[in-house]
Amino acid sequence: MLFNQLVSVGYVPQEWLNATIVPVFKKGVAGRPISLTCVLSEIMERILSNKIYAHLHLNNILHRSQHGFCKNRSPTTNLLECFNDWTLTILSKEQHVIIYSGK
């Protein structure tokens, strides 16, 4: 009920917007910064994210080539799919232009 009320009025408590940045060290490697935020904020974000994803998925809005931030898909599955497409192109002896961008 709390989250529904906050969303309906478009309000987020200021405390939920604050974050503490702390370094996390891994075996001698320089610290990687992570953001510690309010637990309630994290829960609300997860609920909203799941609802938005469900809406996009159920209404067939997401393109099949979308891999980032999708369940059961990742940059790795994206690369595997591309590698498969490229292999099929080579085997079919067709010509294609491939443009692949990282960042």
ROKEDREN-101061 format. One record per residue: residue number from 1; residue in three letters; chain; x negated, y, z of N, C-alpha, C, O in turn. Coordinates in Angstrom, 1 decimal. Layout:
# ROKEDREN-101061
+-----+------+------+--------+--------+--------+--------+--------+--------+--------+--------+--------+--------+--------+--------+
! pos ! code ! unit !   n_c1 !   n_c2 !   n_c3 !  ca_c1 !  ca_c2 !  ca_c3 !   c_c1 !   c_c2 !   c_c3 !   o_c1 !   o_c2 !   o_c3 !
+-----+------+------+--------+--------+--------+--------+--------+--------+--------+--------+--------+--------+--------+--------+
! NUM !  Ala !    A !      X !      Y !      Z !      X !      Y !      Z !      X !      Y !      Z !      X !      Y !      Z !
...
+-----+------+------+--------+--------+--------+--------+--------+--------+--------+--------+--------+--------+--------+--------+
END
This chain:
# ROKEDREN-101061
+-----+------+------+--------+--------+--------+--------+--------+--------+--------+--------+--------+--------+--------+--------+
! pos ! code ! unit !   n_c1 !   n_c2 !   n_c3 !  ca_c1 !  ca_c2 !  ca_c3 !   c_c1 !   c_c2 !   c_c3 !   o_c1 !   o_c2 !   o_c3 !
+-----+------+------+--------+--------+--------+--------+--------+--------+--------+--------+--------+--------+--------+--------+
!   1 !  Met !    A !   -0.8 !   -1.2 !    0.0 !    0.0 !    0.0 !    0.0 !   -0.9 !    1.3 !    0.0 !   -0.6 !    2.2 !   -0.7 !
!   2 !  Leu !    A !   -2.0 !    1.2 !    0.8 !   -2.9 !    2.4 !    0.8 !   -3.4 !    2.7 !   -0.6 !   -3.4 !    3.9 !   -1.0 !
!   3 !  Phe !    A !   -3.9 !    1.7 !   -1.3 !   -4.5 !    1.9 !   -2.6 !   -3.5 !    2.4 !   -3.6 !   -3.7 !    3.4 !   -4.3 !
!   4 !  Asn !    A !   -2.3 !    1.9 !   -3.5 !   -1.2 !    2.3 !   -4.4 !   -0.8 !    3.8 !   -4.2 !   -0.6 !    4.5 !   -5.1 !
!   5 !  Gln !    A !   -0.8 !    4.1 !   -2.9 !   -0.4 !    5.5 !   -2.6 !   -1.5 !    6.5 !   -3.0 !   -1.2 !    7.5 !   -3.6 !
!   6 !  Leu !    A !   -2.8 !    6.1 !   -2.8 !   -3.9 !    7.0 !   -3.3 !   -3.9 !    7.1 !   -4.8 !   -4.1 !    8.2 !   -5.3 !
!   7 !  Val !    A !   -3.7 !    6.0 !   -5.5 !   -3.6 !    6.1 !   -7.0 !   -2.5 !    7.0 !   -7.4 !   -2.6 !    7.7 !   -8.4 !
!   8 !  Ser !    A !   -1.3 !    6.8 !   -6.8 !   -0.1 !    7.5 !   -7.2 !   -0.3 !    9.0 !   -7.1 !    0.3 !    9.8 !   -7.9 !
!   9 !  Val !    A !   -1.0 !    9.5 !   -6.1 !   -1.2 !   10.9 !   -5.9 !   -2.6 !   11.4 !   -6.5 !   -2.9 !   12.6 !   -6.5 !
!  10 !  Gly !    A !   -3.4 !   10.5 !   -7.0 !   -4.7 !   10.8 !   -7.6 !   -5.7 !   11.4 !   -6.7 !   -6.4 !   12.3 !   -7.0 !
!  11 !  Tyr !    A !   -5.7 !   10.8 !   -5.5 !   -6.6 !   11.3 !   -4.4 !   -7.5 !   10.2 !   -4.0 !   -7.1 !    9.0 !   -3.8 !
!  12 !  Val !    A !   -8.8 !   10.5 !   -3.8 !   -9.8 !    9.6 !   -3.2 !  -10.4 !   10.4 !   -2.0 !  -11.0 !   11.5 !   -2.2 !
!  13 !  Pro !    A !  -10.4 !    9.8 !   -0.8 !  -11.1 !   10.4 !    0.3 !  -12.5 !   10.8 !    0.1 !  -13.2 !    9.9 !   -0.5 !
!  14 !  Gln !    A !  -13.0 !   11.9 !    0.5 !  -14.4 !   12.3 !    0.3 !  -15.4 !   11.3 !    0.8 !  -16.4 !   11.1 !    0.1 !
!  15 !  Glu !    A !  -15.1 !   10.7 !    1.9 !  -16.0 !    9.7 !    2.5 !  -16.2 !    8.5 !    1.5 !  -17.3 !    7.9 !    1.5 !
!  16 !  Trp !    A !  -15.2 !    8.2 !    0.7 !  -15.3 !    7.1 !   -0.2 !  -16.2 !    7.5 !   -1.4 !  -16.7 !    6.6 !   -2.1 !
!  17 !  Leu !    A !  -16.5 !    8.7 !   -1.6 !  -17.3 !    9.2 !   -2.8 !  -18.8 !    9.3 !   -2.4 !  -19.6 !    9.4 !   -3.3 !
!  18 !  Asn !    A !  -19.1 !    9.3 !   -1.1 !  -20.5 !    9.4 !   -0.7 !  -21.2 !    8.1 !   -0.8 !  -20.6 !    7.0 !   -0.6 !
!  19 !  Ala !    A !  -22.4 !    8.1 !   -1.1 !  -23.2 !    6.9 !   -1.2 !  -24.6 !    7.1 !   -0.6 !  -25.1 !    8.2 !   -0.6 !
!  20 !  Thr !    A !  -25.2 !    6.1 !   -0.1 !  -26.6 !    6.1 !    0.5 !  -27.4 !    5.3 !   -0.5 !  -27.2 !    4.1 !   -0.7 !
!  21 !  Ile !    A !  -28.5 !    5.9 !   -1.0 !  -29.4 !    5.3 !   -1.9 !  -30.5 !    4.7 !   -1.1 !  -31.2 !    5.5 !   -0.4 !
!  22 !  Val !    A !  -30.8 !    3.4 !   -1.2 !  -31.9 !    2.8 !   -0.5 !  -32.7 !    1.9 !   -1.4 !  -32.1 !    1.3 !   -2.3 !
!  23 !  Pro !    A !  -34.0 !    1.8 !   -1.3 !  -34.8 !    0.9 !   -2.1 !  -34.7 !   -0.6 !   -1.6 !  -34.7 !   -0.8 !   -0.4 !
!  24 !  Val !    A !  -34.7 !   -1.5 !   -2.5 !  -34.7 !   -2.9 !   -2.2 !  -36.0 !   -3.5 !   -2.8 !  -36.2 !   -3.3 !   -4.0 !
!  25 !  Phe !    A !  -36.8 !   -4.1 !   -2.0 !  -38.1 !   -4.6 !   -2.4 !  -38.0 !   -6.1 !   -2.7 !  -37.4 !   -6.8 !   -1.9 !
!  26 !  Lys !    A !  -38.7 !   -6.5 !   -3.7 !  -38.8 !   -7.9 !   -4.1 !  -40.2 !   -8.3 !   -4.3 !  -40.8 !   -7.9 !   -5.3 !
!  27 !  Lys !    A !  -40.8 !   -9.1 !   -3.4 !  -42.1 !   -9.7 !   -3.5 !  -43.1 !   -8.8 !   -4.1 !  -43.7 !   -9.0 !   -5.2 !
!  28 !  Gly !    A !  -43.4 !   -7.7 !   -3.4 !  -44.5 !   -6.8 !   -3.8 !  -44.1 !   -5.8 !   -4.9 !  -44.9 !   -4.9 !   -5.2 !
!  29 !  Val !    A !  -43.0 !   -6.0 !   -5.6 !  -42.6 !   -5.1 !   -6.7 !  -42.0 !   -3.8 !   -6.1 !  -41.4 !   -3.9 !   -5.0 !
!  30 !  Ala !    A !  -42.2 !   -2.7 !   -6.7 !  -41.7 !   -1.4 !   -6.2 !  -40.2 !   -1.5 !   -6.0 !  -39.5 !   -2.3 !   -6.7 !
!  31 !  Gly !    A !  -39.7 !   -0.8 !   -5.0 !  -38.3 !   -0.9 !   -4.7 !  -37.4 !   -0.4 !   -5.8 !  -37.6 !    0.6 !   -6.5 !
!  32 !  Arg !    A !  -36.3 !   -1.2 !   -6.0 !  -35.3 !   -0.9 !   -6.9 !  -34.2 !   -0.2 !   -6.1 !  -33.7 !   -0.8 !   -5.2 !
!  33 !  Pro !    A !  -33.7 !    1.0 !   -6.5 !  -32.7 !    1.7 !   -5.8 !  -31.3 !    1.0 !   -5.9 !  -30.9 !    0.7 !   -7.0 !
!  34 !  Ile !    A !  -30.6 !    0.9 !   -4.8 !  -29.2 !    0.5 !   -4.9 !  -28.4 !    1.5 !   -4.1 !  -28.9 !    2.2 !   -3.3 !
!  35 !  Ser !    A !  -27.2 !    1.5 !   -4.4 !  -26.2 !    2.5 !   -3.8 !  -25.3 !    1.8 !   -2.9 !  -24.6 !    0.9 !   -3.3 !
!  36 !  Leu !    A !  -25.3 !    2.2 !   -1.6 !  -24.4 !    1.7 !   -0.6 !  -23.2 !    2.6 !   -0.5 !  -23.4 !    3.8 !   -0.1 !
!  37 !  Thr !    A !  -22.1 !    2.1 !   -0.8 !  -20.9 !    2.9 !   -0.7 !  -19.9 !    2.3 !    0.3 !  -20.1 !    1.3 !    0.8 !
!  38 !  Cys !    A !  -18.8 !    3.1 !    0.5 !  -17.8 !    2.6 !    1.5 !  -17.1 !    1.3 !    1.0 !  -16.8 !    1.2 !   -0.2 !
!  39 !  Val !    A !  -16.9 !    0.4 !    1.9 !  -16.4 !   -0.9 !    1.5 !  -15.0 !   -0.8 !    0.9 !  -14.6 !   -1.4 !    0.0 !
!  40 !  Leu !    A !  -14.1 !    0.1 !    1.5 !  -12.8 !    0.3 !    0.9 !  -12.9 !    0.9 !   -0.5 !  -12.0 !    0.5 !   -1.3 !
!  41 !  Ser !    A !  -13.8 !    1.7 !   -0.8 !  -14.0 !    2.2 !   -2.1 !  -14.4 !    1.1 !   -3.1 !  -13.9 !    1.1 !   -4.2 !
!  42 !  Glu !    A !  -15.2 !    0.2 !   -2.6 !  -15.6 !   -0.9 !   -3.5 !  -14.4 !   -1.8 !   -3.8 !  -14.3 !   -2.3 !   -4.9 !
!  43 !  Ile !    A !  -13.6 !   -2.1 !   -2.7 !  -12.4 !   -2.9 !   -2.9 !  -11.5 !   -2.3 !   -3.9 !  -11.0 !   -3.0 !   -4.8 !
!  44 !  Met !    A !  -11.2 !   -1.0 !   -3.7 !  -10.3 !   -0.3 !   -4.6 !  -10.8 !   -0.3 !   -6.1 !  -10.1 !   -0.5 !   -7.0 !
!  45 !  Glu !    A !  -12.1 !   -0.1 !   -6.2 !  -12.8 !   -0.1 !   -7.5 !  -12.6 !   -1.5 !   -8.2 !  -12.3 !   -1.6 !   -9.4 !
!  46 !  Arg !    A !  -12.8 !   -2.5 !   -7.4 !  -12.7 !   -3.9 !   -8.0 !  -11.2 !   -4.2 !   -8.4 !  -11.0 !   -4.8 !   -9.5 !
!  47 !  Ile !    A !  -10.3 !   -3.8 !   -7.6 !   -8.8 !   -4.0 !   -7.9 !   -8.5 !   -3.2 !   -9.2 !   -7.9 !   -3.8 !  -10.1 !
!  48 !  Leu !    A !   -8.9 !   -1.9 !   -9.3 !   -8.6 !   -1.2 !  -10.5 !   -9.3 !   -1.7 !  -11.7 !   -8.7 !   -1.8 !  -12.8 !
!  49 !  Ser !    A !  -10.5 !   -2.1 !  -11.6 !  -11.2 !   -2.7 !  -12.7 !  -10.6 !   -4.0 !  -13.2 !  -10.4 !   -4.2 !  -14.4 !
!  50 !  Asn !    A !  -10.1 !   -4.8 !  -12.3 !   -9.5 !   -6.1 !  -12.7 !   -8.1 !   -5.8 !  -13.4 !   -7.8 !   -6.5 !  -14.3 !
!  51 !  Lys !    A !   -7.4 !   -4.8 !  -12.9 !   -6.1 !   -4.5 !  -13.5 !   -6.3 !   -3.9 !  -14.9 !   -5.5 !   -4.2 !  -15.8 !
!  52 !  Ile !    A !   -7.3 !   -3.0 !  -15.1 !   -7.6 !   -2.4 !  -16.4 !   -8.0 !   -3.5 !  -17.3 !   -7.5 !   -3.5 !  -18.5 !
!  53 !  Tyr !    A !   -8.9 !   -4.4 !  -16.9 !   -9.4 !   -5.5 !  -17.8 !   -8.2 !   -6.4 !  -18.2 !   -8.1 !   -6.8 !  -19.3 !
!  54 !  Ala !    A !   -7.3 !   -6.7 !  -17.2 !   -6.2 !   -7.6 !  -17.5 !   -5.3 !   -6.9 !  -18.5 !   -4.8 !   -7.6 !  -19.4 !
!  55 !  His !    A !   -5.0 !   -5.6 !  -18.4 !   -4.2 !   -4.9 !  -19.4 !   -4.8 !   -4.9 !  -20.8 !   -4.1 !   -5.2 !  -21.7 !
!  56 !  Leu !    A !   -6.1 !   -4.6 !  -20.8 !   -6.8 !   -4.7 !  -22.1 !   -6.8 !   -6.1 !  -22.8 !   -6.5 !   -6.2 !  -24.0 !
!  57 !  His !    A !   -7.0 !   -7.1 !  -21.9 !   -7.0 !   -8.4 !  -22.4 !   -5.6 !   -8.9 !  -22.9 !   -5.4 !   -9.5 !  -23.9 !
!  58 !  Leu !    A !   -4.6 !   -8.7 !  -22.0 !   -3.2 !   -9.1 !  -22.3 !   -2.6 !   -8.4 !  -23.5 !   -1.9 !   -9.0 !  -24.3 !
!  59 !  Asn !    A !   -3.0 !   -7.2 !  -23.8 !   -2.5 !   -6.4 !  -24.9 !   -3.4 !   -6.5 !  -26.1 !   -3.3 !   -5.8 !  -27.1 !
!  60 !  Asn !    A !   -4.4 !   -7.4 !  -26.1 !   -5.3 !   -7.7 !  -27.2 !   -6.0 !   -6.4 !  -27.7 !   -6.1 !   -6.2 !  -28.9 !
!  61 !  Ile !    A !   -6.4 !   -5.6 !  -26.7 !   -7.1 !   -4.3 !  -27.1 !   -8.6 !   -4.5 !  -27.3 !   -9.2 !   -3.8 !  -28.1 !
!  62 !  Leu !    A !   -9.2 !   -5.4 !  -26.5 !  -10.6 !   -5.6 !  -26.6 !  -11.0 !   -6.3 !  -27.9 !  -10.3 !   -7.3 !  -28.3 !
!  63 !  His !    A !  -12.0 !   -5.8 !  -28.6 !  -12.5 !   -6.5 !  -29.8 !  -13.2 !   -7.7 !  -29.4 !  -13.8 !   -7.8 !  -28.3 !
!  64 !  Arg !    A !  -13.2 !   -8.8 !  -30.2 !  -13.8 !  -10.0 !  -29.9 !  -15.3 !   -9.9 !  -29.8 !  -16.0 !  -10.7 !  -29.2 !
!  65 !  Ser !    A !  -15.9 !   -8.9 !  -30.4 !  -17.3 !   -8.7 !  -30.3 !  -17.8 !   -7.9 !  -29.0 !  -18.9 !   -7.7 !  -28.8 !
!  66 !  Gln !    A !  -16.8 !   -7.5 !  -28.2 !  -17.1 !   -6.9 !  -26.9 !  -17.6 !   -7.9 !  -25.9 !  -16.9 !   -8.8 !  -25.6 !
!  67 !  His !    A !  -18.8 !   -7.7 !  -25.5 !  -19.4 !   -8.6 !  -24.5 !  -19.7 !   -8.0 !  -23.2 !  -19.5 !   -8.6 !  -22.1 !
!  68 !  Gly !    A !  -20.1 !   -6.7 !  -23.1 !  -20.4 !   -6.1 !  -21.9 !  -19.2 !   -5.9 !  -21.0 !  -18.1 !   -5.5 !  -21.5 !
!  69 !  Phe !    A !  -19.3 !   -6.2 !  -19.7 !  -18.2 !   -6.0 !  -18.7 !  -17.0 !   -6.9 !  -19.0 !  -15.9 !   -6.6 !  -18.5 !
!  70 !  Cys !    A !  -17.2 !   -8.0 !  -19.7 !  -16.1 !   -8.9 !  -20.0 !  -16.4 !  -10.3 !  -19.3 !  -17.5 !  -10.7 !  -19.2 !
!  71 !  Lys !    A !  -15.3 !  -10.9 !  -18.8 !  -15.5 !  -12.2 !  -18.1 !  -16.0 !  -13.2 !  -19.1 !  -15.6 !  -13.3 !  -20.2 !
!  72 !  Asn !    A !  -16.9 !  -14.0 !  -18.6 !  -17.5 !  -15.1 !  -19.4 !  -18.3 !  -14.6 !  -20.6 !  -18.5 !  -15.4 !  -21.5 !
!  73 !  Arg !    A !  -18.7 !  -13.4 !  -20.6 !  -19.5 !  -12.8 !  -21.7 !  -20.5 !  -12.0 !  -21.1 !  -20.4 !  -11.4 !  -20.0 !
!  74 !  Ser !    A !  -21.6 !  -11.8 !  -21.8 !  -22.8 !  -11.1 !  -21.3 !  -23.7 !  -10.7 !  -22.4 !  -23.4 !  -11.1 !  -23.6 !
!  75 !  Pro !    A !  -24.7 !   -9.9 !  -22.2 !  -25.6 !   -9.6 !  -23.3 !  -26.3 !  -10.9 !  -23.8 !  -26.6 !  -10.9 !  -25.0 !
!  76 !  Thr !    A !  -26.4 !  -11.9 !  -23.0 !  -27.0 !  -13.2 !  -23.5 !  -26.0 !  -13.8 !  -24.5 !  -26.4 !  -14.3 !  -25.5 !
!  77 !  Thr !    A !  -24.7 !  -13.9 !  -24.2 !  -23.8 !  -14.4 !  -25.1 !  -23.7 !  -13.6 !  -26.4 !  -23.5 !  -14.2 !  -27.5 !
!  78 !  Asn !    A !  -23.9 !  -12.3 !  -26.3 !  -23.9 !  -11.4 !  -27.4 !  -25.1 !  -11.8 !  -28.4 !  -24.9 !  -12.0 !  -29.6 !
!  79 !  Leu !    A !  -26.2 !  -12.0 !  -27.8 !  -27.4 !  -12.3 !  -28.5 !  -27.3 !  -13.7 !  -29.2 !  -27.7 !  -13.9 !  -30.3 !
!  80 !  Leu !    A !  -26.7 !  -14.7 !  -28.4 !  -26.5 !  -16.0 !  -29.0 !  -25.5 !  -16.0 !  -30.2 !  -25.8 !  -16.7 !  -31.2 !
!  81 !  Glu !    A !  -24.5 !  -15.2 !  -30.0 !  -23.5 !  -15.1 !  -31.1 !  -24.2 !  -14.4 !  -32.4 !  -24.0 !  -14.9 !  -33.5 !
!  82 !  Cys !    A !  -25.0 !  -13.4 !  -32.2 !  -25.7 !  -12.8 !  -33.3 !  -26.7 !  -13.7 !  -33.9 !  -26.8 !  -13.8 !  -35.1 !
!  83 !  Phe !    A !  -27.4 !  -14.5 !  -33.1 !  -28.4 !  -15.4 !  -33.6 !  -27.7 !  -16.5 !  -34.5 !  -28.2 !  -16.9 !  -35.5 !
!  84 !  Asn !    A !  -26.5 !  -16.9 !  -34.0 !  -25.7 !  -17.9 !  -34.8 !  -25.3 !  -17.3 !  -36.1 !  -25.4 !  -18.0 !  -37.1 !
!  85 !  Asp !    A !  -24.8 !  -16.1 !  -36.1 !  -24.3 !  -15.4 !  -37.3 !  -25.5 !  -15.3 !  -38.3 !  -25.3 !  -15.5 !  -39.5 !
!  86 !  Trp !    A !  -26.7 !  -14.9 !  -37.8 !  -27.8 !  -14.7 !  -38.6 !  -28.3 !  -16.0 !  -39.2 !  -28.7 !  -16.1 !  -40.4 !
!  87 !  Thr !    A !  -28.2 !  -17.1 !  -38.4 !  -28.6 !  -18.4 !  -38.9 !  -27.7 !  -18.9 !  -40.0 !  -28.1 !  -19.4 !  -41.0 !
!  88 !  Leu !    A !  -26.4 !  -18.6 !  -39.8 !  -25.4 !  -19.0 !  -40.9 !  -25.6 !  -18.2 !  -42.2 !  -25.5 !  -18.7 !  -43.3 !
!  89 !  Thr !    A !  -26.0 !  -16.9 !  -42.0 !  -26.3 !  -16.1 !  -43.2 !  -27.5 !  -16.6 !  -43.9 !  -27.5 !  -16.7 !  -45.2 !
!  90 !  Ile !    A !  -28.6 !  -17.0 !  -43.2 !  -29.8 !  -17.5 !  -43.9 !  -29.5 !  -18.8 !  -44.6 !  -29.9 !  -19.1 !  -45.7 !
!  91 !  Leu !    A !  -28.7 !  -19.7 !  -43.9 !  -28.4 !  -21.0 !  -44.5 !  -27.5 !  -20.9 !  -45.7 !  -27.6 !  -21.7 !  -46.6 !
!  92 !  Ser !    A !  -26.6 !  -19.8 !  -45.8 !  -25.8 !  -19.6 !  -46.9 !  -26.5 !  -18.9 !  -48.1 !  -25.9 !  -18.8 !  -49.1 !
!  93 !  Lys !    A !  -27.7 !  -18.4 !  -47.8 !  -28.5 !  -17.7 !  -48.8 !  -27.9 !  -16.5 !  -49.3 !  -28.1 !  -16.0 !  -50.4 !
!  94 !  Glu !    A !  -27.1 !  -15.9 !  -48.4 !  -26.4 !  -14.6 !  -48.7 !  -27.3 !  -13.5 !  -48.2 !  -28.2 !  -13.7 !  -47.4 !
!  95 !  Gln !    A !  -27.1 !  -12.3 !  -48.8 !  -27.8 !  -11.1 !  -48.3 !  -26.9 !  -10.3 !  -47.4 !  -25.8 !  -10.0 !  -47.7 !
!  96 !  His !    A !  -27.5 !   -9.9 !  -46.3 !  -26.8 !   -9.0 !  -45.3 !  -27.7 !   -8.0 !  -44.8 !  -28.9 !   -8.2 !  -44.7 !
!  97 !  Val !    A !  -27.2 !   -6.9 !  -44.4 !  -28.0 !   -5.9 !  -43.7 !  -27.6 !   -6.0 !  -42.2 !  -26.4 !   -6.0 !  -41.8 !
!  98 !  Ile !    A !  -28.6 !   -6.1 !  -41.4 !  -28.4 !   -6.3 !  -40.0 !  -29.0 !   -5.0 !  -39.3 !  -30.2 !   -4.7 !  -39.4 !
!  99 !  Ile !    A !  -28.2 !   -4.4 !  -38.5 !  -28.7 !   -3.2 !  -37.7 !  -28.3 !   -3.6 !  -36.3 !  -27.2 !   -3.8 !  -35.9 !
! 100 !  Tyr !    A !  -29.3 !   -3.7 !  -35.5 !  -29.1 !   -4.0 !  -34.1 !  -29.8 !   -3.0 !  -33.2 !  -31.0 !   -2.8 !  -33.4 !
! 101 !  Ser !    A !  -29.1 !   -2.4 !  -32.3 !  -29.7 !   -1.4 !  -31.5 !  -29.7 !   -1.8 !  -30.0 !  -28.7 !   -2.3 !  -29.5 !
! 102 !  Gly !    A !  -30.8 !   -1.5 !  -29.4 !  -30.9 !   -1.8 !  -27.9 !  -30.3 !   -0.6 !  -27.2 !  -29.1 !   -0.5 !  -27.0 !
! 103 !  Lys !    A !  -31.2 !    0.3 !  -26.8 !  -30.7 !    1.5 !  -26.0 !  -30.8 !    2.7 !  -26.9 !  -30.4 !    3.8 !  -26.4 !
+-----+------+------+--------+--------+--------+--------+--------+--------+--------+--------+--------+--------+--------+--------+
END
